[in-house]
Amino acid sequence: MSECIPLSVPCIGANEWRYVEDCLKSGWVSSAGGYVGMFEEAVRRYTGAKHAVACVNGTSALHTALLACGVRPGDEIIVPTITFIAAVNAIRYAGAEPVFMDCDEYFNIDAEKTAEFILTHTRLFGRATRNSSTGRRIGALLPVHVFGNAADLEELASLCRQRRIPVVEDATEALGTWYTGRGTAGKRHAGLIGQAGCLSFNGNKIITTGGGGMIITDSPALAHRARYLTTQAKDDATYYVHNEVGYNYRMSNLNAAVGVAQMERLGAHLEKKRANYRLYRKQLADAEGMRLAPVPPYAENNLWMYALRLEGRSPRRMRDRIMGRLRSRGVETRPLWYPNHLQKPYRRCLAYRIERAESMWRSTLNLPCSVDLTPEDVSRVVEELKRA
Ligand SMILES: Cc1ncc(COP(=O)(O)O)c(C=O)c1O
């Protein structure tokens, strides 16, 4: 059999080796040293954010951003059920409870139903919005830009502003995704619609640092708070005075050295993702019972992940059969995340009108999406799909 085609492998160039070597030689491998600042500056400049705070991973960025937005134990956080569980776990780390929402056709939080929930099930009391039935404060909205598709946030964010609900965007998959300015926000990078956005540089993302994350924000106070919390809440670094419980969440200089080199390649990675998306779409156009999932028209999406929607009577059976068949032919595909409102730790949490998420889960298969995927690889995946 010819070589395997994994779902996603990182694309590493010569400068990654060079900067890591430089970092190792300098001896500054942990938090101090220049690369963390350089990486933050590169991401800040690219996204147009006023501030960027590097973290050890996307999950810690989410946890920190929630805390920095004032989320407290006992709060409720509105979150989509379709997301990698890390976003939901971050809510629990903050001592809060998720309230699950349905998804739209782009796998993102259903903005209409979410607005309906806020308008009909919550009330603004003074400075905070509370769930009318539980009385708990709505601590934040945590939308996720799933697969790099920009969530339909512009109107929802405006409702949240009126209701004093902070918006923390999980933009972990969305570096390179831009709102094109349908609403009042103008051209904005994903993660900068709400108070804070969180990026991930895990090995499968559009650029990687091995493990890594970053909070982007326009708020100096939020950035300052995030930096404080991610560095053990040091009030006096010389005499070890800590007035709060902080976290060891700061990115290491070694990881950041990889990140600086990867940022130099981001434009090229985006080009390749887009070219391969077009290739998949063209080659799958005549495939029966399957189509490449659409992407939202109101944004320039980074096309990080290619999702296939299966049509037909038993999509779940078809999904599993295709996945098994492709695996035996050396092609890795993966299903959509299992909806979080059905996961054991979260089964008892509130869930509002979830009507689409489960069928999306049954009928979706993610296709190989590495930056280095060649046209021949794409053709081979499509051929195997058609045969299966
Ligand atoms: C949607 C989503 N949220 C959160 C995370 C967590 O990021 P990390 O793995 O960097 O902690 C990931 C990725 O891994 C993700 O895909």
The ligand as a Gaussian input file, in Angstrom:
#p B3LYP/6-31G(d) Opt

LIG

0 1
 C      -12.154000      24.010000      19.711000
 C      -10.953000      23.820000      20.604000
 N      -10.958000      24.362000      21.827000
 C       -9.907000      24.248000      22.652000
 C       -8.772000      23.562000      22.254000
 C       -7.673000      23.435000      23.248000
 O       -6.434000      23.874000      22.783000
 P       -5.097000      23.193000      23.335000
 O       -5.041000      21.804000      22.783000
 O       -4.011000      24.054000      22.800000
 O       -5.174000      23.210000      24.819000
 C       -8.721000      22.990000      20.974000
 C       -7.562000      22.291000      20.431000
 O       -6.873000      21.504000      20.747000
 C       -9.839000      23.107000      20.125000
 O       -9.830000      22.548000      18.924000

